[in-house]
Amino acid sequence: MGRFRTAGVMRLAFVVYGSLSERSGGFRYDRKLVEVLRERGHEVRIVGLPWERYGKSLLHNATTDLRSRLAGFDAVLEDHLCHPSLVRANRTLGTPVVSVVHHLRSSEPRASWKNSFYRAVERAYFRSLDAALCNSETTQKSVESLCRLPTAVGYPAGNRFLTSADDQFAAEAANQSNLCRFDGPLRLVFLGNLIERKGLHVLLSGLAAVSGDWELTIIGAPTDERYAARVRRLRDRLGLHERVTFTGRLTGEAVTDRLAQSHALVVPSLYEGFGLVYLEGMAFGLPAVATTAGGAREIVSHGKTGFLLPPGDADAIADAVRTLRDDRTALREMSDAARERYESWPTWAKTAETVERLLAGVIESETTIA
């Protein structure tokens, strides 16, 4: 059983697939959460599990070494992504377990029979937990629809690319007095791994119907190589080769420069549990073209800080881009509102306080029961 130290310092394990070096939004959240918890004096040890196909991951529950690897901690944090490996193993730990949930696998668009299976596994997993930390209210509702357990919302902050000096740079880039920033071609940017859920194929189909002066920069690793090849072929087939550029993965500094030079962020995902990328764009005053599928509506206000469109609707994307192309006054107003949304957003310190309260509660409850 864990022992919560009287000084308030906790000894924590954090279970992830692979390591925290992965580049997706969920791993960025985990990485930052570990960082701020350590800054606040807590000991956090990363426990990596092998990243394998879903069915094979279910077999991890038959192994016997996980309990020994997670012994001696006050509590265990787990990235929900690892749930197939832990759905039964958690019941053997004897230590409070809190899942960090970015979005449910069963919430992603796919055949209903597949999601029924994933939903059953996820429900069993949540029943093995003491609590769940969710990255958005949307994710929280999804969790609570499967299982009744203590939950809390810990929003991520959108400052992945920004030091204090960089934040000033981003603020200046978003400043409405910089009128020349809104001149010239409409500069759009897509930021995210090249996977089907991000809706890049829908974006390209929508842009093919937009005439006039615009350009799109696609920043992201070809995580799904088949999908990446597919969208490159689609770009060429639609005659967008001169307007659409694929950069691949860039350094943080290079991404910062690209965002500072852009007018709007366009990531029309088919589903997002939260959509941290929209907030990251807003740091630079970029209104977001997003969808209503998932948690983006907690960040994006339609017509004010961007557009919330039906998922998979290429025509709606085309209309939104035309608005930004033709009405630079509206673009400038949305840019101001986007930067204001970023500045008013909760900080990582606020999220760390939420996590500490949640962990302290489950540890105290475990101690009381014992």
N, C-alpha and C positions, 0 to 999 in steps of 0.2 A: 504494500500500500504506500502511496506517496505521502510525503511529510511536508506540509506547507510551513516554511520557515517563519519564525515569529517576526522577523524584520520585514516580511512582505516579499522577500526575494524567492522566486520559484525556480526549481530545477525541472526543465521541460525537454521532452523529446519532440521532434517535428518529423513526421514520416512523409516522404515524397517518393515519387518514382524517379529513378536516376539520381539527379542532383539538382541543386537550385540554379544551375547555370543555364537552364532552358530559357528560351526567349519569349514564350507566350505570355499573355496578360496574367493568367493565373499564377505562373511561376514568378512573374515580377511582383505580384501581390505578396506571395509567400516570402520572397527574398527580402522585401522591404519590411514585412512584419517581423521577421527574425531580426533584422537589423535594429528596429526601434525597440524591440523587447530587450535585446542585449544592451542597447544604450541606456535602458532604464534599470540595468543591473541584474537582469535575469539570466540564468544559464540556459542556453538553448543548444541542444545537440541534434544534428541532422542525421536521420536514419534513412538510408536509401534502400529502396526495393527494386528488383529487376523490372524493367518496363517491357512487358510482353503483350501479346494479343489478349483480348478480354477473357476468352474461355480458358486460356492457360493461366491467366492471373487468378482465376477462381481456385485453381489447384494449390495456390500458395497457402491457403487456409489449412492444408494438411501438414504443412511443415511445423516443426517444433521449436525452431530457434528464435522466433519473434519474441516470445515471452521473455527470454533471457536478455535479448537486445534492448528491451524496453523496461527492464527492471530498475528500480531505484530512483525513478522520477516522481515528481509530485503530480504531474499530469502529462498526458500525451496529446499533442496536436497532430492531426492528420489532414493532408490535402484530400478532399473528397474524391479526386481523380483516382486515388488508390483503393476505392471502396471494394472492387471485386477481390482484391488480395486480403481484405481485412474483415469481410462481412461476418465470418465466424471467429476468426482469430481474436477479435476484440474481446469476446466473451471470456477469454482465458487470461486476460492481462491482470485483473485485480487492481487497476489504476484508472482514475478518471480519464475519460477519452472525449476530446472535443474535435469535431470535424470542421475544417475550413472549406466552405462550399462556395464555388464560383458559379456554377450552374449545373443543373441535373443533366445527366446523359440522356435520360428519358424525355427531356424537354426539347432535344434537338429534332429537326425535321427528318423523319425517316418512316419506313413502313410501320403501321400501327402494331403489327404483331411483334416486331422487334422491340418497339418501345414498351410493350406490355411486359416483355421479359425483363428489360432493363429496370422498369419500374418496380417489379417484384424484388429484384436483387437490391435495389436502392432502399426500398422500404425495410427489408431485413437488415440492411446495413445501419440505417438510422435507428433502428430498435436496439442496436448494440452500443449506442452512444449515450453519453451523459448530457451532451449539449452540442449545439452547432453554431458556428460563427458564419454569417452570411454576408456576401459582399454587396447586397442590395436588398431592398424590401421585396422586389420581385422574386429573388432567389429564396428569401425567407418564406414567402407564401408558398412557393413550390415545395419546400421542405415540409412545412406544416401541413400541407395537403396529403403527405404520405405518412407522417408520424407526428404524434404529439410529444414534444420534448422541449426543454429550454432552448431558446434561440436569442441571438442578438445580431444587429446589423453593424458591421464595421466597414464603412465606406473607404475605398482606397483614395488617396490624394493623387492629383494628376501632375506631379512634378518629377516624372522619371528622368527627364532630360535636363533638369534645371538645378544648378547651384544658386546661391543667393544672387551672384552676379548675373548668371544666365536668366534668372527670373526678371531682373531689371531689363535685360536685353529683350526678353519676350514681351514685357509690358510696353516697351518702346515700339516694338514691331507691331503691336496691336493698337497703338495710339491713334485715335481718330484724326489728330492733327496732321498725321503723315499721309496727306491726301494722295500723293503720287503712288502710294502703295496700292491703291485701288484702280490705277490706270492700266492700260494694256490688255493683253489676253487674260481671260479668266483662268487663273492657275489653280487647278484642283490637285489634291494629293490623297492617295489611298495608302493607309499604313496598317499592316497586319500580315500574318502568315498567309501564304497562298493556299487556302483550303476552301472547299465549296461553301462551307457555312458562312464565310465572309461575304458572299454575294457578288464577287468581282465579275462573274459572267453576266449577271443582271445589270451591273453598272455599265459594262461595255456595250451591251445591247441598247441600253437607254441612251448613252452618249452618241451612238451611231445615228440617232435621229436629231441630234442637235447641230445646227449649222453655226456659222460665225466663228469668232476668234476665241478658242479655248484650248487648253492642254492639260493632260493628266500625267502625274508621276506616280508610279506604283512602287512603294517601298515595302519589301517583305521577303522573307526566305521562302523558297519553293518547298515548303514542308511536305506537301502532297505533290510529288513530281508529276504524276499523271495529270492532276488538275492544273498545275502550272503550265504544262505543255498545251493543255486544252485551251486555256485562256489566251495564251500567246497566238495560237492558231486562229482563235476567234477574233482577236484584234486585227490580224492580217486579213482575214476573210471579210471583215466589216470595213476595210479600207482605212483603218485608224493608225497605221504604222507611224505616220509623221506626227501624230498628235499625242500618242500614248507611249510612255517610256517606262520600261522595267529596270529598276536599279539593283534588284536583289537586296540582301541585307546590308545596312549601312551602320557605321559607327554612331554613337550617340551624338557626337558633335556634328556629323554630317546630317543626321536627321533634324537636329535643331536648326541648321541652316536652311534646310528644305522647308520646314514648317514656317519659318520666319518669312520665307519668300512666297508663300502660298496665300490664296484667298479663302479656300474652304476645304474641309476634310470630307471625303465621300467614302463611307464604309457602310453600305446598305446590307448589313448582315441578315441572314435568314433567322438567326437567333443569337442574342447576347444576354448572358445572365446579368451583366452590368454594362460593359462597354467602356472600359477605362480609357481607350484610345480617344473617345470623344472629349473627355475632360482634358487629356493631354493636348489635343488640338486647341481647345479653348484657352489654354495658357498663352497661346500666340494669337488669340483673337480670331480663331477660325470657326465660323459656324459649321455645324455638322449636318450632313445628309445621312440620316439614320433610318431605322424602321421601327415599327410598333411592336416587333416580336422580341419581348424580353425587357430588360431593364433600362434601355436607352431613354425611355420617357422620364426616368428619374433625373436625367441630366439635361436632355434636350427639350426645350419648349418650342413647339411647332410655331413657326412664323416669327419667333423672337430670337432664339439662339441657334436656329437651324430648321430642319424639316424632319418630321416623323412620317414616314411613308409606309404603305402596306408592303410587307416582305414579298420579294419576287416581282414587283411592279416596275418594269422598265419604263413605261410611259410616264409614271409619276416622277421617276428620277429625271427624265428628260425635261419635264415641266419645271422642276425645282432648279435645274441647272440653267435653263433659259431665264428664269427670274434673276438669278445671281449674275448672269451674263449681261442682262439688259438694264437692270436697275441697280446702279452702283451706290445710290443713296441707301437703298434697303440693305445692300451688302455691308456698307459701312456701319449702319445701325445694328445689324446682327453681329458684326465683329465686336462692337463695343459691349453688347449684351453678353456675348460669349466670354469675353475677358472678365466681366463682372461676375458671371456665374463661377468661373474658376476661382476668383479671389475670395468668394464667399463660401467655398466648399470646405468641409471639415478637413483638418490636417491629419497626418499620420500619428501625431501625438494624441489626438482625440481618439483615433481608432485604437491605439495602444491602451488607453485607459479603459475603453469598452472591453477589450480582450482580457485585461487584468481582472476586471470585475466579474466577467463570466467565469474565468478560471478559478478565481478565489471562491466563487459560489459553489462550483461543483466539487472543489477540494474540501470545502467546509462540510458540504452535504455528505461526502464520502466518509469523512472523519466522524461525523455525528452518527451515521449508521453503524460504523464499526464500533 
